[in-house]
């Protein structure tokens, strides 16, 4: 079942599909891959009859808290970068769009040893990149590198624009 244009779950469509005689399996990925969106409890209960409790929750709590804090910080930093559109995430990764230069950002980050996902071919995810939440120092290094890359690309774009205007 495809997601809506804003990457929201099509809960009514999922409910309808799950109720059809031809449906043999219902698989839900929440948080969703690649968007990081999450089904809220009411929507999940509307699709499934019951939700099983996670076992060993306390064992993983410190790691979970670190990921949540890292995701929050990384999201806020990306939101603060001009021209970057950040999508809400409840996962250990953040999906964001860089209009016009996502491929170049992806290439330059790889040259710097930062490997992220590029979703240019996926319908609805054009110009989208996805970064996994890492250790604090890795997140900080990523933010510094993407700011530098976007700053360089912005300067080049500005110079090209000025040259074209002077030629007129």
C-alpha positions as CSV (number, residue, x, y, z in Angstrom):
1,X,0.0,0.0,0.0
2,X,1.7,3.2,-1.1
3,X,1.9,6.1,1.4
4,X,0.2,9.4,0.7
5,X,2.0,12.2,-1.0
6,X,3.0,13.7,2.3
7,X,4.4,10.3,3.5
8,X,1.5,9.8,5.9
9,X,0.1,6.3,6.3
10,X,-3.1,5.5,4.3
11,X,-4.8,3.9,7.3
12,X,-8.2,3.5,5.6
13,X,-6.5,1.9,2.6
14,X,-4.6,-0.4,4.8
15,X,-7.7,-1.4,6.7
16,X,-9.5,-2.1,3.5
17,X,-6.6,-4.1,2.1
18,X,-6.3,-6.1,5.3
19,X,-10.0,-7.0,5.1
20,X,-9.9,-8.4,1.6
21,X,-10.1,-12.2,1.0
22,X,-7.1,-12.1,-1.2
23,X,-4.8,-10.6,1.5
24,X,-2.6,-13.3,3.0
25,X,-0.1,-11.2,4.8
26,X,-0.1,-7.7,6.3
27,X,3.4,-6.3,7.0
28,X,3.8,-3.0,8.7
29,X,7.2,-1.3,9.0
30,X,6.9,1.3,11.8
31,X,9.0,3.4,11.8
32,X,8.7,3.3,8.1
33,X,11.6,2.8,5.8
34,X,12.7,5.1,4.2
35,X,10.7,8.0,5.6
36,X,11.0,7.3,9.3
37,X,7.3,8.1,9.9
38,X,5.6,6.1,12.6
39,X,2.1,4.7,12.9
40,X,0.4,6.2,16.0
41,X,-1.3,3.8,18.5
42,X,-4.8,4.5,17.3
43,X,-3.9,3.8,13.7
44,X,-2.0,0.7,14.6
45,X,-4.9,-0.6,16.7
46,X,-7.2,0.2,13.8
47,X,-5.2,-2.1,11.5
48,X,-4.3,-4.8,13.9
49,X,-6.4,-6.4,16.6
50,X,-3.7,-6.2,19.3
51,X,-0.2,-4.9,19.7
52,X,2.4,-7.2,21.4
53,X,4.5,-5.6,24.1
54,X,8.2,-5.4,23.4
55,X,10.3,-7.8,25.4
56,X,13.5,-6.6,27.1
57,X,12.5,-3.0,26.8
58,X,14.6,-2.0,29.9
59,X,17.8,-3.6,28.5
60,X,17.7,-1.4,25.4
61,X,16.4,1.8,27.1
62,X,19.9,3.6,27.3
63,X,20.6,3.0,23.7
64,X,17.1,4.0,22.7
65,X,17.4,7.3,24.7
66,X,20.7,8.0,23.1
67,X,19.3,7.5,19.6
68,X,16.2,9.7,20.4
69,X,18.4,12.5,21.7
70,X,20.8,12.2,18.7
71,X,17.8,12.2,16.3
72,X,16.4,15.3,17.9
73,X,19.7,17.2,17.8
74,X,20.4,16.1,14.2
75,X,16.9,17.0,13.0
76,X,17.1,20.5,14.6
77,X,20.5,21.1,13.0
78,X,19.3,20.0,9.6
79,X,16.1,22.2,10.0
80,X,18.5,25.1,10.6
81,X,20.2,24.7,7.2
82,X,18.6,26.8,4.5
83,X,17.1,24.8,1.6
84,X,17.0,21.6,3.6
85,X,13.5,20.1,4.1
86,X,13.5,17.6,7.0
87,X,10.7,15.0,7.4
88,X,9.5,13.9,10.8
89,X,11.1,10.7,12.0
90,X,10.6,8.3,14.9
91,X,13.3,6.0,13.6
92,X,17.1,5.8,13.9
93,X,17.4,7.8,10.7
94,X,16.3,11.1,9.2
95,X,14.9,11.6,5.7
96,X,15.6,15.1,4.2
97,X,15.3,16.7,0.8
98,X,17.9,19.0,-0.8
99,X,16.2,20.5,-3.9
100,X,18.5,21.0,-6.9
101,X,21.7,19.5,-5.6
102,X,21.0,16.3,-3.7
103,X,23.1,14.2,-6.0
104,X,26.1,16.5,-5.7
105,X,25.7,16.6,-1.9
106,X,25.6,12.8,-1.9
107,X,28.7,12.6,-4.1
108,X,30.7,15.1,-2.0
109,X,29.7,13.5,1.3
110,X,30.9,10.1,0.0
111,X,34.2,11.7,-1.1
112,X,34.5,12.9,2.6
113,X,33.9,9.3,3.8
114,X,30.3,10.0,4.9
115,X,27.9,7.4,3.4
116,X,24.2,8.1,3.4
117,X,21.3,6.9,1.3
118,X,20.2,8.7,-1.9
119,X,16.6,8.1,-3.1
120,X,16.5,10.0,-6.4
121,X,14.8,7.2,-8.3
122,X,12.1,6.3,-5.7
123,X,8.7,7.9,-6.5
124,X,7.9,10.7,-4.2
125,X,11.4,10.7,-2.8
126,X,13.1,12.7,-5.5
127,X,16.1,14.7,-4.2
128,X,15.9,12.9,-0.8
129,X,18.8,11.8,1.3
130,X,18.7,9.8,4.5
131,X,21.2,9.8,7.3
132,X,21.4,7.3,10.1
133,X,21.6,8.7,13.6
134,X,25.1,7.9,14.9
135,X,27.3,8.7,17.8
136,X,27.4,12.4,18.9
137,X,30.8,13.0,17.3
138,X,29.7,11.4,14.0
139,X,26.5,13.4,13.9
140,X,28.5,16.6,14.5
141,X,31.0,15.8,11.8
142,X,28.1,15.1,9.3
143,X,26.4,18.4,10.1
144,X,29.7,20.3,9.7
145,X,30.4,18.6,6.4
146,X,26.9,19.1,4.9
147,X,26.9,22.8,5.9
148,X,30.3,23.2,4.2
149,X,29.2,21.4,1.1
150,X,25.9,23.4,0.8
151,X,27.8,26.6,1.4
152,X,30.2,25.8,-1.4
153,X,27.4,24.9,-3.7
154,X,25.5,28.0,-2.9
155,X,28.6,30.2,-3.5
156,X,29.1,28.5,-6.9
157,X,25.5,29.0,-7.8
158,X,25.7,32.7,-6.8
159,X,28.8,33.2,-9.0
160,X,27.2,31.5,-12.0
161,X,24.1,33.6,-11.6
162,X,26.1,36.9,-11.5
163,X,28.1,35.9,-14.6
164,X,24.8,35.3,-16.5
165,X,23.4,38.6,-15.4
166,X,26.6,40.5,-16.4
167,X,26.4,38.9,-19.9
168,X,22.9,40.3,-20.5
